[in-house]
Amino acid sequence: MLILNFNSASEFLDEIKLTNKRWGPQLGYRWIFRGHSNSDWKLLPSAFRPSGIERLLQYSQKHEHRIQERIELLKTKAMGHSGIVKMPRGESLLEAGLIWLGYRIMLREFGRLASVSGFIPWEPRFGLNNFDIQSEWNSWLSEFPGLQPDDLTTTAQHYGLPTNLLDWTYDSRNAAFFACADLQQQATTDIAVWAIDTYFEPEREIENRSFMWIWYGNPAANERLKSQRGVFTINAFAIEEFIQTGQFLDISQKYRDSEFSNRLLKFVLAGSERNRLIELLWREGVTWTALFPEVRSCVCDIELLPTLPSYSKGCDD
């Protein structure tokens, strides 16, 4: 994995722009980008961060005894019918089950409330109770289908619920804006833009457990996804890895020591250049209002104005 450090906002922006020869001559959508307002942050979906896990467990904790019963039942079947029941090995099976169930319950409750409120169409799965969802547990343990995304997951992600999706964009400037425009972060904190090459060789990468699913969502039905040129990645082996290791691995961990490490790049900019980068992006039309086309975004942009170097010098024309 290549890490490049910069002390100049203009040099940083020139390096990550799609016009840079680094990204190759093709005009396709091969590279995707993600911005972090703290360069130390991991490439980990919100559902798999400590705070996200804590939120998911709130939905499933009361069902712990039922999940434990199912695990013990499957263990018994696995011992008595070798080869018929595939039993995952690992110390974190129960917690993985609670995370999985909490995730399903959270999405179901979100879908139910959003649909009865008239924001999205009703779906039969919104009427399932917790125990209907648990009936899928046996097949999950045997087949590892993971947490498959859909339009509901995309909507939940955009409005702040913890999901297994990790946001990316095809426009590196958008990623840079998300990295530098967070006023919650200290101005001295270094920022980062990650880039990943989405070209893959399925057989080799699945064997090496470095495979990432790409989820495109439905931009036609999601204004934010369309305006941000957004796309998502999903770690196809996240739950399985958690069961085996007791932790969720971020993308950089998976790529760092693999033969595909050259497909992941990290561009780091000194925090002192954060405001200068905001201004450069502003001049290119990359703003909150452009990325989130709604009135609230105009307020966010106005709050950014005093941080721009030229504005703070008294330029008002």
C-alpha positions as CSV (number, residue, x, y, z in Angstrom):
1,M,0.0,0.0,0.0
2,L,1.4,3.3,-1.1
3,I,1.1,6.3,1.3
4,L,1.9,9.8,0.0
5,N,2.2,12.8,2.3
6,F,1.7,16.5,1.3
7,N,2.2,19.8,2.9
8,S,0.5,21.8,0.1
9,A,-3.2,21.8,-0.6
10,S,-2.7,22.6,-4.3
11,E,-0.2,19.8,-4.8
12,F,-2.5,17.4,-2.9
13,L,-5.4,18.3,-5.1
14,D,-3.4,18.1,-8.3
15,E,-2.2,14.6,-7.3
16,I,-5.7,13.2,-6.6
17,K,-7.6,14.8,-9.5
18,L,-8.8,12.4,-12.2
19,T,-6.7,14.4,-14.7
20,N,-3.6,13.1,-13.1
21,K,-1.9,10.4,-15.2
22,R,-1.7,8.2,-12.1
23,W,-5.2,7.1,-12.8
24,G,-4.4,5.8,-16.3
25,P,-5.8,6.7,-19.7
26,Q,-9.1,4.9,-19.5
27,L,-12.3,6.9,-19.0
28,G,-14.1,4.2,-17.1
29,Y,-15.0,4.0,-13.4
30,R,-12.0,2.0,-12.2
31,W,-10.8,4.0,-9.2
32,I,-13.0,5.0,-6.3
33,F,-12.2,7.5,-3.5
34,R,-13.0,8.1,0.1
35,G,-12.2,11.0,2.4
36,H,-11.3,10.9,6.1
37,S,-11.2,14.1,8.2
38,N,-8.7,12.2,10.4
39,S,-5.9,10.3,8.6
40,D,-5.7,7.8,11.5
41,W,-9.3,6.5,10.9
42,K,-9.8,3.0,9.6
43,L,-11.6,1.9,6.5
44,L,-14.3,0.3,8.4
45,P,-18.1,0.5,7.9
46,S,-20.1,2.2,10.7
47,A,-21.8,-1.1,11.7
48,F,-18.4,-2.7,12.4
49,R,-17.0,0.1,14.5
50,P,-17.2,-0.1,18.3
51,S,-19.9,2.5,18.5
52,G,-21.9,0.8,15.7
53,I,-21.7,-2.6,17.3
54,E,-22.9,-1.1,20.5
55,R,-25.9,0.4,18.7
56,L,-26.8,-2.9,17.0
57,L,-26.6,-5.0,20.1
58,Q,-29.3,-2.8,21.7
59,Y,-31.7,-4.4,19.3
60,S,-30.7,-8.0,19.8
61,Q,-29.4,-8.4,23.3
62,K,-32.7,-9.6,24.7
63,H,-32.6,-12.5,22.3
64,E,-29.1,-13.8,23.4
65,H,-30.5,-16.9,25.1
66,R,-32.4,-17.9,21.9
67,I,-29.3,-17.5,19.7
68,Q,-27.2,-19.5,22.2
69,E,-29.8,-22.3,22.1
70,R,-29.6,-22.4,18.3
71,I,-25.8,-22.5,18.3
72,E,-25.8,-25.4,20.8
73,L,-28.4,-27.2,18.7
74,L,-26.3,-26.8,15.6
75,K,-23.2,-28.0,17.4
76,T,-25.0,-31.2,18.4
77,K,-26.2,-31.7,14.8
78,A,-22.6,-31.1,13.5
79,M,-21.2,-33.7,15.8
80,G,-23.9,-36.3,14.9
81,H,-24.0,-35.7,11.2
82,S,-20.5,-34.9,10.0
83,G,-20.5,-33.2,6.7
84,I,-24.2,-32.3,6.7
85,V,-24.1,-29.3,8.9
86,K,-21.2,-26.8,8.4
87,M,-20.3,-25.4,11.8
88,P,-18.1,-22.2,11.9
89,R,-15.2,-22.4,14.2
90,G,-14.3,-19.4,16.4
91,E,-14.8,-17.9,19.8
92,S,-16.9,-15.0,18.6
93,L,-19.9,-16.9,17.2
94,L,-22.4,-15.7,19.7
95,E,-21.4,-12.0,19.4
96,A,-21.4,-12.3,15.6
97,G,-25.0,-13.7,15.8
98,L,-26.1,-10.9,18.0
99,I,-24.6,-8.3,15.6
100,W,-26.2,-10.0,12.6
101,L,-29.6,-10.2,14.3
102,G,-29.4,-6.6,15.6
103,Y,-28.6,-5.4,12.1
104,R,-31.7,-7.2,10.6
105,I,-34.0,-5.9,13.4
106,M,-32.7,-2.3,13.0
107,L,-33.3,-2.3,9.2
108,R,-36.7,-3.9,9.6
109,E,-37.8,-1.3,12.1
110,F,-36.4,1.5,9.9
111,G,-38.2,0.1,6.9
112,R,-41.5,-0.2,8.8
113,L,-41.4,3.3,10.2
114,A,-40.3,4.9,6.9
115,S,-43.0,3.1,5.0
116,V,-45.9,3.8,7.3
117,S,-44.8,7.5,7.3
118,G,-45.0,7.5,3.5
119,F,-41.3,7.9,2.6
120,I,-40.7,4.5,1.0
121,P,-43.0,1.7,-0.3
122,W,-44.2,-1.0,2.0
123,E,-42.5,-4.4,1.8
124,P,-43.7,-7.7,3.4
125,R,-40.5,-8.2,5.3
126,F,-41.2,-5.0,7.4
127,G,-44.0,-7.0,9.0
128,L,-41.7,-9.8,10.3
129,N,-41.3,-10.2,14.0
130,N,-37.9,-10.9,15.6
131,F,-38.4,-14.7,15.7
132,D,-39.2,-14.9,12.0
133,I,-35.9,-13.2,11.4
134,Q,-34.2,-15.7,13.7
135,S,-35.5,-18.6,11.6
136,E,-32.9,-17.7,9.0
137,W,-30.2,-18.3,11.5
138,N,-29.5,-21.9,10.6
139,S,-28.9,-21.2,6.9
140,W,-26.8,-18.2,7.9
141,L,-24.5,-20.4,10.0
142,S,-24.2,-22.9,7.2
143,E,-23.8,-20.7,4.2
144,F,-22.4,-17.3,5.3
145,P,-24.6,-15.2,3.0
146,G,-23.5,-12.2,4.9
147,L,-25.5,-9.0,5.1
148,Q,-26.7,-8.3,1.6
149,P,-27.4,-4.7,0.7
150,D,-30.4,-3.2,-1.0
151,D,-32.0,0.2,-1.5
152,L,-33.2,0.2,2.1
153,T,-29.6,-0.3,3.3
154,T,-28.5,2.6,1.1
155,T,-31.1,4.9,2.5
156,A,-30.4,3.9,6.1
157,Q,-26.7,4.6,5.4
158,H,-27.3,8.1,4.1
159,Y,-29.3,9.0,7.1
160,G,-26.9,7.8,9.8
161,L,-27.9,4.3,10.7
162,P,-24.9,1.9,11.1
163,T,-24.6,-0.4,8.1
164,N,-22.1,-2.7,6.5
165,L,-21.7,-0.3,3.5
166,L,-18.6,1.9,3.2
167,D,-19.2,5.1,1.2
168,W,-16.9,5.9,-1.7
169,T,-17.2,8.3,-4.7
170,Y,-16.0,8.2,-8.3
171,D,-14.9,11.9,-8.0
172,S,-11.7,12.3,-6.0
173,R,-12.6,16.0,-5.3
174,N,-15.8,14.9,-3.5
175,A,-13.7,12.7,-1.3
176,A,-11.3,15.5,-0.6
177,F,-14.2,17.8,0.4
178,F,-15.6,15.2,2.8
179,A,-12.1,15.0,4.3
180,C,-11.5,18.7,4.9
181,A,-15.0,20.2,5.5
182,D,-15.8,18.6,8.8
183,L,-15.7,21.6,11.3
184,Q,-15.9,19.1,14.2
185,Q,-12.3,18.1,13.6
186,Q,-9.3,20.2,14.9
187,A,-7.7,22.3,12.1
188,T,-4.4,20.7,12.9
189,T,-5.5,17.1,12.3
190,D,-4.1,15.6,9.1
191,I,-6.7,14.5,6.6
192,A,-6.6,11.6,4.1
193,V,-8.1,10.6,0.8
194,W,-8.1,6.9,0.1
195,A,-8.2,5.4,-3.4
196,I,-8.9,1.8,-4.4
197,D,-8.6,0.1,-7.7
198,T,-11.9,-1.8,-8.3
199,Y,-10.5,-4.0,-11.0
200,F,-10.3,-7.5,-9.5
201,E,-9.6,-11.1,-10.3
202,P,-12.3,-13.0,-8.5
203,E,-10.7,-16.4,-8.2
204,R,-7.4,-15.1,-6.9
205,E,-8.9,-12.5,-4.6
206,I,-11.5,-14.7,-3.1
207,E,-8.8,-17.2,-2.3
208,N,-6.7,-14.5,-0.6
209,R,-9.8,-13.0,1.2
210,S,-9.1,-9.6,-0.2
211,F,-12.2,-9.5,-2.3
212,M,-14.5,-6.4,-2.0
213,W,-18.1,-6.4,-3.3
214,I,-19.0,-3.2,-5.1
215,W,-22.6,-2.0,-4.5
216,Y,-23.8,0.7,-6.8
217,G,-27.1,1.4,-5.2
218,N,-29.8,3.1,-7.2
219,P,-28.8,6.7,-8.1
220,A,-32.0,7.2,-10.0
221,A,-34.0,6.8,-6.7
222,N,-31.4,8.4,-4.4
223,E,-30.6,12.1,-5.0
224,R,-27.6,12.1,-2.6
225,L,-26.1,9.1,-4.3
226,K,-26.5,10.8,-7.7
227,S,-25.1,14.2,-6.7
228,Q,-22.1,12.7,-4.9
229,R,-21.4,10.1,-7.6
230,G,-21.4,7.6,-4.8
231,V,-20.7,3.9,-4.7
232,F,-20.2,1.5,-1.8
233,T,-17.8,-1.4,-0.9
234,I,-18.7,-4.4,1.2
235,N,-16.3,-6.8,2.8
236,A,-17.7,-10.1,1.6
237,F,-15.9,-12.0,4.5
238,A,-16.6,-9.6,7.4
239,I,-18.8,-11.8,9.5
240,E,-16.6,-14.9,8.9
241,E,-13.5,-13.0,9.8
242,F,-15.1,-11.7,13.0
243,I,-16.0,-15.3,14.0
244,Q,-12.5,-16.4,13.4
245,T,-10.5,-13.4,14.9
246,G,-13.0,-11.6,17.2
247,Q,-12.6,-8.4,15.2
248,F,-13.7,-6.7,12.0
249,L,-10.8,-6.1,9.6
250,D,-10.6,-2.8,7.8
251,I,-9.7,-2.7,4.1
252,S,-6.2,-1.5,4.7
253,Q,-5.5,-4.5,7.0
254,K,-6.7,-6.8,4.3
255,Y,-4.7,-5.3,1.5
256,R,-1.5,-4.3,3.4
257,D,0.2,-7.7,3.3
258,S,-1.5,-9.1,0.3
259,E,-0.3,-9.4,-3.3
260,F,-3.0,-6.8,-4.2
261,S,-1.5,-4.1,-1.9
262,N,-0.7,-1.8,-4.8
263,R,-4.5,-1.4,-5.4
264,L,-4.9,0.7,-2.3
265,L,-3.4,4.2,-2.1
266,K,-3.5,6.8,0.7
267,F,-3.0,10.5,0.2
268,V,-2.3,12.5,3.5
269,L,-2.5,16.3,3.7
270,A,-1.2,18.3,6.7
271,G,-4.0,19.6,8.8
272,S,-2.6,23.2,8.5
273,E,-3.7,23.1,4.8
274,R,-7.3,22.0,5.5
275,N,-8.9,25.4,5.0
276,R,-6.8,26.2,1.9
277,L,-8.1,22.9,0.4
278,I,-11.7,23.8,1.2
279,E,-11.2,27.1,-0.7
280,L,-9.7,25.4,-3.7
281,L,-12.6,22.9,-3.9
282,W,-15.1,25.7,-3.3
283,R,-13.7,27.5,-6.4
284,E,-14.3,24.3,-8.4
285,G,-17.9,24.1,-7.3
286,V,-17.4,21.3,-4.8
287,T,-19.6,22.4,-1.8
288,W,-22.1,21.0,0.7
289,T,-24.9,22.4,-1.5
290,A,-23.6,20.6,-4.6
291,L,-23.2,17.3,-2.7
292,F,-26.4,17.5,-0.7
293,P,-28.8,19.5,-2.8
294,E,-31.1,20.8,-0.1
295,V,-31.6,24.1,1.8
296,R,-29.8,22.8,5.0
297,S,-26.6,22.5,2.9
298,C,-26.6,26.2,2.2
299,V,-26.4,26.8,5.9
300,C,-23.4,24.4,6.1
301,D,-21.7,26.3,3.3
302,I,-22.3,29.6,5.0
303,E,-20.7,28.3,8.1
304,L,-17.6,27.3,6.1
305,L,-17.2,30.8,4.6
306,P,-15.2,32.3,7.6
307,T,-12.7,29.4,7.3
308,L,-11.7,30.3,3.8
309,P,-8.3,32.1,3.7
310,S,-9.5,34.8,1.1
311,Y,-12.7,35.4,3.0
312,S,-10.9,35.9,6.3
313,K,-8.6,38.5,4.6
314,G,-11.6,40.7,4.0
315,C,-12.4,39.9,0.3
316,D,-16.1,40.4,0.0
317,D,-16.6,40.7,-3.7
